[in-house]
């Protein structure tokens, strides 16, 4: 057996290992998203059915918590999409990763209590949002010009 054959066998073994790891990650992420969706449904029903009768079924803090949970599930779905694309194309699509980051920051902004944070923190979050969106814009522009 030549050195080239050994390298090919090692490469095949590594590819198989990588494939099974990615399948495992996909299964775990699907399980987490499913359980999170069930938990979100339980939270919504529980918050609507408990407590004293009022004009609105949910108050602001409940809605913010639910929106944050909802965004977390969307992030999980985007990560599943990233893993699926990786399995099919054997490459990571950076635009999907950028979108996941944008959704993650949006989730953080939704659940933040803006009145308790110092202005410097809000400026930092604004800078992150601006950097991600400008980066995504140029990324999409470059990809469109390439095609």
C-alpha positions as CSV (number, residue, x, y, z in Angstrom):
1,X,0.0,0.0,0.0
2,X,1.5,3.3,-1.1
3,X,1.6,6.5,1.0
4,X,-1.0,8.0,-1.4
5,X,-3.5,5.1,-0.7
6,X,-3.0,5.6,3.1
7,X,-3.7,9.3,2.7
8,X,-6.9,8.6,0.8
9,X,-8.0,6.1,3.4
10,X,-7.4,8.6,6.2
11,X,-9.2,11.3,4.3
12,X,-12.2,8.9,3.7
13,X,-12.2,8.0,7.4
14,X,-12.2,11.7,8.4
15,X,-15.0,12.5,6.0
16,X,-17.1,9.6,7.4
17,X,-16.4,10.8,11.0
18,X,-17.3,14.4,10.0
19,X,-20.5,13.2,8.3
20,X,-21.7,11.3,11.4
21,X,-20.8,14.2,13.7
22,X,-22.9,16.6,11.5
23,X,-25.8,14.1,11.4
24,X,-25.6,13.9,15.2
25,X,-25.6,17.7,15.5
26,X,-28.6,17.9,13.1
27,X,-30.5,15.4,15.2
28,X,-29.7,17.2,18.4
29,X,-30.6,20.6,17.0
30,X,-33.9,19.2,15.7
31,X,-34.7,17.8,19.1
32,X,-33.8,21.1,20.8
33,X,-36.0,23.1,18.4
34,X,-38.9,20.6,18.9
35,X,-38.7,20.7,22.7
36,X,-38.4,24.5,22.6
37,X,-41.5,24.7,20.5
38,X,-43.4,22.5,22.9
39,X,-42.1,24.6,25.8
40,X,-43.2,27.8,24.1
41,X,-46.7,26.4,23.5
42,X,-46.8,25.4,27.2
43,X,-45.7,28.9,28.3
44,X,-48.3,30.6,26.1
45,X,-51.2,28.5,27.3
46,X,-50.0,28.7,30.9
47,X,-49.7,32.5,30.9
48,X,-53.1,32.9,29.2
49,X,-55.0,30.5,31.5
50,X,-53.4,31.5,34.9
51,X,-53.8,34.7,36.8
52,X,-56.7,37.1,37.3
53,X,-59.0,37.9,34.4
54,X,-57.9,41.1,32.6
55,X,-58.5,42.9,29.4
56,X,-55.4,41.5,27.7
57,X,-54.5,37.8,28.2
58,X,-50.7,38.6,28.3
59,X,-48.9,41.5,29.8
60,X,-45.8,43.2,28.3
61,X,-43.2,41.2,30.2
62,X,-45.0,37.9,29.2
63,X,-45.0,39.0,25.5
64,X,-41.3,40.0,25.6
65,X,-40.4,36.6,27.1
66,X,-42.5,34.8,24.4
67,X,-41.0,36.9,21.6
68,X,-37.5,36.1,22.9
69,X,-38.4,32.4,23.0
70,X,-39.9,32.6,19.5
71,X,-36.7,34.2,18.1
72,X,-34.6,31.5,19.8
73,X,-36.6,28.9,18.0
74,X,-36.1,30.8,14.7
75,X,-32.3,30.8,15.4
76,X,-32.5,27.1,15.9
77,X,-34.3,26.6,12.6
78,X,-31.7,28.7,10.8
79,X,-28.9,26.6,12.4
80,X,-30.7,23.4,11.2
81,X,-30.8,25.0,7.7
82,X,-27.0,25.7,7.9
83,X,-26.3,22.1,8.9
84,X,-28.5,20.8,6.0
85,X,-26.7,23.0,3.5
86,X,-23.4,21.8,4.8
87,X,-24.4,18.2,4.4
88,X,-25.5,18.7,0.8
89,X,-22.8,21.1,-0.5
90,X,-20.0,20.3,1.9
91,X,-19.5,24.0,2.4
92,X,-20.7,26.6,4.9
93,X,-22.7,29.4,3.3
94,X,-21.6,32.5,5.1
95,X,-24.8,34.4,4.3
96,X,-26.8,32.0,6.4
97,X,-24.4,32.4,9.3
98,X,-24.7,36.2,8.9
99,X,-28.5,35.9,9.0
100,X,-28.3,33.7,12.1
101,X,-26.2,36.4,13.8
102,X,-28.6,39.1,12.8
103,X,-31.5,37.2,14.2
104,X,-29.6,36.4,17.4
105,X,-28.8,40.1,18.0
106,X,-32.5,41.0,17.2
107,X,-33.6,38.5,19.8
108,X,-31.3,40.1,22.3
109,X,-32.6,43.5,21.5
110,X,-36.2,42.3,21.9
111,X,-35.7,40.9,25.4
112,X,-33.5,43.8,26.7
113,X,-34.8,46.2,29.3
114,X,-33.6,49.3,27.5
115,X,-34.3,51.5,30.6
116,X,-31.8,49.8,32.8
117,X,-28.8,49.6,30.4
118,X,-26.2,52.3,30.2
119,X,-26.1,54.3,26.9
120,X,-22.7,52.8,26.0
121,X,-24.1,49.3,25.9
122,X,-26.9,50.5,23.6
123,X,-24.3,52.1,21.3
124,X,-22.4,48.9,21.3
125,X,-25.5,46.9,20.3
126,X,-26.3,49.5,17.6
127,X,-22.7,49.1,16.3
128,X,-23.0,45.3,16.1
129,X,-26.3,45.6,14.3
130,X,-24.9,48.1,11.8
131,X,-21.8,46.0,11.2
132,X,-23.8,42.8,10.6
133,X,-26.3,44.4,8.3
134,X,-23.6,46.3,6.3
135,X,-21.6,43.1,6.1
136,X,-24.6,41.1,4.9
137,X,-25.4,43.8,2.3
138,X,-21.9,43.6,0.9
139,X,-21.8,39.8,1.1
140,X,-25.1,39.6,-0.9
141,X,-23.8,42.2,-3.4
142,X,-20.6,40.2,-4.0
143,X,-22.5,36.9,-4.3
144,X,-25.0,38.5,-6.8
145,X,-22.1,39.9,-8.9
146,X,-20.4,36.5,-8.9
147,X,-23.5,34.9,-10.3
